[in-house]
Amino acid sequence: MQIRLEQLGAHLSKAGPNGLKPIYTLYGDEPLLAQEAGDAIRAAAREAGCTERQVFTVQGAHFDWSSLMGAGQAMSLFGDRQLLDIRIPGGKPGKEGSAALQAYCEQAAGNDGVITLVTLPRLDKTQMGSAWFSALDQVGVTVRCDPIERQALPQWISQRLAAQGQQVEPGEAGQRTLAFFADKVEGNLLAAHQEVVKLGLLHPPGTLSLAQIEDAVVDVARFNVFKLSEAVLGGQTARALRMVEGLEAEGEAAVLVHWALSDDIMGLHKARQAMDDGKPLGSVLRELRVWGPKERLYERIVPQLKLAATARLVNAASVVDGIVKGLPHPAWPQDPWQALMRLTLMLCKTVTR
């Protein structure tokens, strides 16, 4: 049974000590949220009488799955319930592990003396459709722990502040404050959490002003090239330029940033070419392997593009490719990052026309 992360607390409270599921599975690539969810499940397990805890970390192809099966069958030394904490950092248990997890789920369904917590990284579609993951989901509760997207970050910060009795000013002033806060911590949720806690230590419960938050919050934003792609295709010019600056400051390779931008440029150009040849956009995007949030952005952008505009972008990307590899161009900045900023601005302007 899959539930949303925000539903976990209510589920654990409603279940009570005697109503917990035999298995809880956390998966996703946001460490802070996974840690908090795991802590909540472990606390609920302690209240349910799990006085013993064993941790199993599955790494490599030589994990002893029989030890896990044995632990799931063994009684606690003191006759109490026990918590088995299984961690699979690679997200792929392998053929032997898949069979063992399915057998373990069958065993766990009839054993109320053991509660199991399984922690996994982000899973792809194949992994989520696997027999072992389906077995975990059928016997227990699965919870996805994904990063907080930029547009949802102000609300998340507001909720965290409210939990410690603080809030920003009402109206537009408060929205600007939350936007400033989000800009400073984007891509680094652990740091965002730490900054919220710091505000709770620095100021009493009540309303926080922009000046107070500006004085307290450190710029700890962390960016990656994939989020840059979403910002550019979304026409978020100011955010995209800020991300390029942030990637430079973090020591990211200019060639990698160029690859991300040029990949989108070539994707848009090929999609527009295919549509001009009479192909439906849906099949074109499947051929180009464009899916998820980017697919929705392409569906909005490509029909409005002109092939001449995407051709200009392709030419610009070729010029910048030379610049980041040490080949200057007389009409472009010699500094690779300045050239990347210009290419980013060109792409943003093109997708928003």
N, C-alpha and C positions, 0 to 999 in steps of 0.2 A: 504494500500500500504506500503510494507516494503522497507526501504532504509537503506543503511549502515551508520554508524555513521559519517564517513568522508564525506558523501554526504549531510549531514544536512545543513551545512553552505551555500552550493551552492543552495540547494532547497529553503531555506528561502530568499536568495538574489533574486533568479529568481521569486519567488512568489510575492514579494513586498507586500505593505500594503493591497492590495485588493485581493491577490491571495492565502492567507493562507488557509489551510485546517481547517475544523471545529474542528477536534480533533487530538491531537498529543499524542502518547503513547510511553513512555520510559520504557524499562524493562531490567533488568540485575543486576549483583551484584558488579559493579565497581562504588563506590560512587562518585569519582572525575569526571568521564566521564558523569555520569547521571546528576550531578550538573551543569557541564558546558553546556551540551545539554539543560537542563531545563532553564538555564540562557539565552541561545541564543533564545529559543522559547519565553520566557517571554519578552525579549527585542524586538523581532519582533512583538509580540502582542501589546506592547506599541506603536510602530511605526504605527501599524494598527488602532490605536485609542482606545485601551482597557485601559481606564482610571481607571477602578475599577477592583479589584481582590478579589475573595473569595477562601478560602482554606478549603477543606473538607478532613478529615483524617478518613479512614474507619478502625476501630479497633473493634474487637469483633463481636458478633452476633446481636447487638442492634443498629446498625447505622440507622439513620432516612433517608432512601433513598428518601422519599417524599420531604425532604428539598432540596436535590440536583435537583430533577425534577422541583421543584418550582423555584429554582435559575436559571435554564436553560431557563425557560419561562419568567422570570421577565425582565423588561426593566431597563437599567441603570438609576440612579437618575438624571443624567445630559444628558440623551439621547445618550450617547456614547456607544461604545461596551464594553464588560466586559470579563475578563479572569476568568475561573473557574479552580482551581488547585486541582485535585483529587488525593489523595495519598492512596494507598492500600498496606501498608507495608507487610502484610501477603500473598499477592498474590492470596487470595481466597475470593471473594466477597460473597460466599454462594448462596443458591438457590434464595433467594429474591433479592440479589444484582445482580445475573446474569440476572434475568428478568428485573430489573431496568436499568442496563447498556444497555441492548438491546433496551429497550424503549427509553432511553436517546439518543442513537445513531440515532434512527429514528427521534427524535425531533431535534437533533443538525443538521442533514443534511439539514433541511429547515430553519434554524435560523442563519442568517449571523451577528447577533448582539452579538454572544457569540463565543469565542474560548476556547477550553477545553484542558488542559494538564493533562494527566493521568500518574502517576508514579508507577511502579510496581517493585518488586524484580526479581530475576532470576526465570523463569518459566520452568516447566517441559513439556514434550511432551503432556500430558493430558490437562494441562492448556492452552497451545498454540493452541490446537485443540478444545477448548471449544467454545460454541456459543457466549459468551460474548466477548471473545478476537477476534473472527472472525468479530464480529460486529464493534469493535473498528478499526480493520485493514481495513475493507471495506469502512468505512466512512472517515477515516483520514489517517494519516501517523504513522507507528510504527517504532521505532528505538531500536536496541539492544545495550546495553552498557556492554559489557563483559570485564573482565580484560585483560590487555595486556600480552600475553604470553612471556616467557623469550626470545625466539628467535627473537621476534619482538620488544623487549624493546630497544635495541640500536638504531634502526631506529626511534622509537618514541622519544627518548631523543634527537637525532639529529634534528628532525623536530621541537621540542620545543625550542632547542637552536637557530635554524635558525630563528624562529619567533621573537626572540629578538636580531637578528643581530649577533649571535655568531656561531662558528663552531669549530670542532676539526681539528687537523692536517690532511692533506690528506694521503691516502694510508694506509699501515698496521699500522703505528703508531697511526693514528686516530681510526682505528678499535679496537686496544688494549685499547685505552682510553675509548671508548664507552663501551667495554666489562667490564672494571673495574667499570665504573659508574653503569652499569646494575647490576653487582654483589652486589654492595653496597645498592641498593634500590629495589631489586627483591621482588615482593609480596607486595609492599607498594607504590602504584602509587601516592597517595597523597604526600608522602614524596619525591618521585622522582620529582614531580612538584615543591615542595617547594625548593628542591636543585637546580633545573634549575633556578628558580626565583632568588635564592641567588647568583648564578653565574652572573646573569645579574646585580645585585646590586654591586657585588665586582669588576667586570671587565668590561671595555668598550667593545663595539662591535668589533668583530674581531676573531682571532684564539686563542683558549684556548689550553694550553699545558697540558700534563698528570700531571705535577707537580702542576699546578694551580688547577686542578680538585681534585687531591689527597689531597691538603691542605684544600679544601673547602667542599668536600662531606663527610658527616657523614655516618657511616655504620648503615643504618636503614632498612636493609633487613628484611622481615617478611616471614616466611615459614609456610607451613602446610603439614600435612602428605600425603595429596592427591597429591600435587605437588612432594613430595619426591618419591612417587610411579612412577610417570611419568619419573622422572630423572633416577631412578634405571633401569626401564624397557627399557629406551632409551640408557642404557649403558654409561650415563654421570657420570663417576666415581667421578671426582673432584667436580662436582656440587653436587652430591648426598652426598658425605662426608661433604661438606660445609653446606648442609642443615641439616644434623644430628647435627652438631655442633651448628647451629643456633637454632634448636628446643630445644636443651639442654639449651642454653643461655636464651631463651625466657620462660623457665620454663615449657615446655611441659612435659606431663607424659611419662616416658620411656615405660610404658606398652602400651600406645596408638601408639607410634612409632613402637613398636614390632608388634602390631596387623596389622599395614599397611604393613610391610615387610612380615610377615608370611601369610597374606591374598594373596599377590601376589605369594609367593612361593607355597602355596597350590593350587592356581589357575593354575599355570604353570604345577605342578605335575599332577593334575587331567586331564588337557588338554592333556598332553603327554600320560598318561595312556589310555585315551579314543581313541586317535589316534592309539596307538599300538593295540587296540582292533578292529580297523577297522572303527571307526566312523569318518565322515567328520568334519573338524575343524570348519566350520561354525555352524553346529548344536551343536557342543560341546560348543562353546562360548555362544550361546544362552542359553543353559542349565545352564551354569555358570554365566549368567547375566553379561557378559563382553561386553561393547559397548563403543562407542565414541572413543576418542584418544587411550584409552587402548586396544580396539579391534584391531586397526591397529598394535599396538606394539606386541600383542599376535600373530597375523597372521605372523609377521616377525620372531618372536623368536621361537615359539613352534615347527615348522617343523625341526629346526636345533638342538633342544635339545635331549639329551640322558636321558632315564628314570633313569639311575644310577646317573646322575648329579643332577636331581631334587630330587631324594631320599636323596642324601647327604644334600641338602639344607633343606629338611623337618626335617632331624635329627638335623641339626644345629639350626633351628628355635625352635625346642623343647628344646634344651639346653639353648638357650638364654631366652626362656619363663621362665625357672626356675631361671635364673640369675636375671631377672628384678623383680622376686617375692621373691628374697632373698635366693635362693638356689644355692650356688657356684658350679662350675665345675672345676676340676683340670687342664683341658686342655684349659680353656678359661679365659679371664680377669674377675676378680671379680666385677669390676665396670660395672654397667649396660650399661652405655653409650659407654664405650670402647667395650663391647661385641656387642652392636648394630652397632658400626662402622665396626667391623670385619664382621658381618653378611651382612651389606650393601656392603662391598667390595667383599665378596664371590658371592653375587647375581649379582653384576655388571659384574664380571669376567665371570660368567656362561652364561649370556645373550649375551655377546660379543664374545664368542668363535666361 
